[in-house]
Amino acid sequence: MQRMKLTTAARRSLLGITISALAAAPLPALAVTNCEGFTLYGNAMNQGLCKSLSPATQNLWVCGMTTGSTDVHVTFNRGTPIHLTVRINPGNPTCQGNTPIGGAFPGALTMPGAPAMICGVSTQNWLARLNAVAQMPAGGATLCRAPFLAMIGNGKMSPGDANTYLLECNAGNNPPPANACP
């Protein structure tokens, strides 16, 4: 019986040390899934954060959040993790940089290790704006499809461009055979 108590105590001690070590070490950010990215884009466009949204038929899916000499946008595709990019004078950039976005939509996006500023633009300001995007209810659709269907109805996106995202929502996170986005 004495040996069992020591083994249990040793196990508890080892468990405590392991938990302490894990808590002290930074954990890698979870990648934002394609479904979350599509859902973010649709809701951000509906709420005006995205000023433009590229058709999903393009190589990279871009949510343009500014216009003019300072270009701030979010980009991803099935092979490229979602990230925030800043460019000054986008046609002939005098400064440009980007930082990955992790976490989850809605409201829990992160930028682990991001610089406070890229080209004089606050990354945390844009992160706060992205996290402020509310997710619309699914209604009779999925959470991913609902904002794109709403944009067709309110004239914020052409049916053709919206359809490219609706097809991506149907394709889900994985290559075929994939499950549709929730």
PLY file of the C-alpha trace (Angstrom):
ply
format ascii 1.0
element vertex 182
property float x
property float y
property float z
element edge 181
property int vertex1
property int vertex2
end_header
0.00 0.00 0.00
2.84 2.37 0.83
4.37 1.87 -2.64
1.04 2.72 -4.32
0.85 6.02 -2.43
4.35 6.96 -3.55
3.57 6.07 -7.14
0.36 8.09 -7.02
2.17 11.01 -5.39
4.95 10.80 -7.96
2.39 10.73 -10.76
0.61 13.75 -9.34
3.90 15.60 -9.01
4.90 14.76 -12.56
1.47 15.79 -13.81
1.75 19.11 -11.96
5.19 19.79 -13.43
3.97 18.92 -16.93
0.91 21.16 -16.64
3.07 24.03 -15.36
5.52 23.60 -18.24
2.73 23.54 -20.81
1.10 26.63 -19.33
4.39 28.52 -19.53
5.11 27.54 -23.15
3.21 29.43 -25.85
0.91 27.14 -27.79
0.70 27.53 -31.56
-2.37 29.39 -32.78
-5.08 27.28 -34.29
-5.56 27.96 -37.97
-8.74 29.69 -39.05
-10.66 27.13 -41.10
-11.77 27.86 -44.64
-15.39 27.72 -43.48
-14.68 30.34 -40.80
-12.84 32.48 -43.36
-15.74 32.34 -45.84
-18.24 33.09 -43.08
-16.10 36.00 -41.84
-15.85 37.41 -45.37
-19.59 37.26 -45.98
-20.46 38.88 -42.68
-17.67 41.50 -42.95
-18.88 42.49 -46.42
-22.48 42.72 -45.21
-21.40 44.92 -42.28
-19.16 47.17 -44.37
-15.74 46.14 -43.04
-14.88 44.55 -46.38
-15.11 47.32 -48.97
-14.52 44.76 -51.71
-14.52 40.99 -51.93
-12.75 39.18 -54.74
-14.62 36.46 -56.57
-13.74 33.06 -55.10
-12.67 31.99 -58.59
-9.44 33.95 -58.05
-6.31 32.20 -56.76
-6.42 34.15 -53.46
-9.63 35.19 -51.73
-9.29 38.83 -50.71
-11.36 41.02 -48.39
-10.23 44.58 -49.17
-10.77 46.70 -46.06
-9.38 50.03 -47.33
-9.10 51.96 -50.56
-6.48 54.50 -51.57
-2.76 54.72 -50.87
-2.92 52.48 -47.79
-4.09 48.99 -48.72
-5.21 46.78 -45.82
-6.73 43.42 -46.69
-7.20 39.87 -45.46
-6.26 37.00 -47.77
-6.44 33.19 -47.83
-7.13 30.19 -50.02
-7.13 26.42 -49.51
-3.33 26.33 -49.44
-2.58 29.72 -47.85
-3.52 30.43 -44.22
-5.55 33.55 -43.57
-3.42 36.65 -43.01
-3.59 40.44 -42.79
-1.56 42.40 -45.37
-0.68 46.10 -45.34
0.75 47.91 -48.38
1.54 51.59 -48.74
1.12 52.85 -52.30
-0.09 49.42 -53.50
0.68 49.91 -57.21
4.39 50.40 -56.48
4.65 49.51 -52.78
6.96 51.65 -50.68
6.24 49.44 -47.68
4.47 46.13 -47.28
4.13 43.35 -44.73
1.72 40.76 -43.39
0.94 38.73 -40.30
-0.94 35.44 -39.87
-4.36 35.31 -38.27
-5.24 32.40 -36.02
-8.04 31.58 -33.63
-11.65 31.29 -34.67
-14.53 33.31 -36.10
-16.66 34.79 -34.63
-14.93 36.94 -32.05
-11.85 34.86 -31.21
-9.38 35.71 -33.99
-5.78 36.21 -32.90
-2.51 37.41 -34.39
0.10 35.50 -32.40
3.49 37.17 -32.59
2.20 39.99 -34.80
4.10 43.24 -34.78
2.13 46.11 -33.25
2.51 48.05 -36.49
3.02 47.15 -40.14
3.96 50.11 -42.33
2.66 52.44 -39.63
-0.73 50.66 -39.46
-1.90 49.12 -36.17
-2.42 45.37 -36.54
-4.36 45.25 -33.26
-6.82 47.88 -34.52
-7.63 45.68 -37.51
-7.79 42.57 -35.35
-10.33 44.32 -33.11
-12.39 45.27 -36.17
-12.34 41.69 -37.47
-13.38 40.38 -34.04
-16.23 42.92 -33.93
-17.85 41.38 -37.03
-21.07 39.73 -35.91
-22.17 36.43 -37.39
-25.66 36.57 -38.85
-28.04 33.73 -38.01
-28.22 30.91 -40.52
-31.95 31.28 -41.06
-32.91 28.77 -43.74
-29.29 28.43 -44.93
-25.97 27.53 -43.29
-23.93 30.07 -41.31
-21.49 30.22 -44.25
-24.12 30.68 -46.97
-26.46 33.10 -45.13
-24.41 36.31 -45.56
-23.78 35.67 -49.27
-27.47 35.02 -49.91
-28.27 38.23 -48.00
-25.79 40.18 -50.16
-27.52 39.00 -53.31
-30.83 40.16 -51.85
-29.57 43.59 -50.79
-27.50 44.25 -53.92
-24.11 44.27 -52.16
-22.76 41.46 -54.34
-23.62 40.21 -57.79
-25.26 36.79 -57.94
-22.29 35.51 -59.96
-19.64 36.63 -57.42
-21.78 35.47 -54.49
-22.27 32.11 -56.19
-18.50 31.54 -56.24
-18.50 31.80 -52.43
-21.69 29.76 -52.09
-19.92 26.96 -53.97
-16.93 27.25 -51.60
-19.32 27.04 -48.62
-20.70 23.86 -50.17
-17.17 22.45 -50.62
-16.30 22.94 -46.95
-12.85 22.76 -45.39
-11.41 19.79 -47.20
-10.78 18.64 -50.75
-13.50 16.34 -52.10
-15.26 14.53 -50.69
-15.85 17.40 -48.31
-18.60 18.25 -45.90
-20.37 21.55 -46.50
-19.59 24.40 -44.13
-21.98 24.71 -41.20
0 1
1 2
2 3
3 4
4 5
5 6
6 7
7 8
8 9
9 10
10 11
11 12
12 13
13 14
14 15
15 16
16 17
17 18
18 19
19 20
20 21
21 22
22 23
23 24
24 25
25 26
26 27
27 28
28 29
29 30
30 31
31 32
32 33
33 34
34 35
35 36
36 37
37 38
38 39
39 40
40 41
41 42
42 43
43 44
44 45
45 46
46 47
47 48
48 49
49 50
50 51
51 52
52 53
53 54
54 55
55 56
56 57
57 58
58 59
59 60
60 61
61 62
62 63
63 64
64 65
65 66
66 67
67 68
68 69
69 70
70 71
71 72
72 73
73 74
74 75
75 76
76 77
77 78
78 79
79 80
80 81
81 82
82 83
83 84
84 85
85 86
86 87
87 88
88 89
89 90
90 91
91 92
92 93
93 94
94 95
95 96
96 97
97 98
98 99
99 100
100 101
101 102
102 103
103 104
104 105
105 106
106 107
107 108
108 109
109 110
110 111
111 112
112 113
113 114
114 115
115 116
116 117
117 118
118 119
119 120
120 121
121 122
122 123
123 124
124 125
125 126
126 127
127 128
128 129
129 130
130 131
131 132
132 133
133 134
134 135
135 136
136 137
137 138
138 139
139 140
140 141
141 142
142 143
143 144
144 145
145 146
146 147
147 148
148 149
149 150
150 151
151 152
152 153
153 154
154 155
155 156
156 157
157 158
158 159
159 160
160 161
161 162
162 163
163 164
164 165
165 166
166 167
167 168
168 169
169 170
170 171
171 172
172 173
173 174
174 175
175 176
176 177
177 178
178 179
179 180
180 181
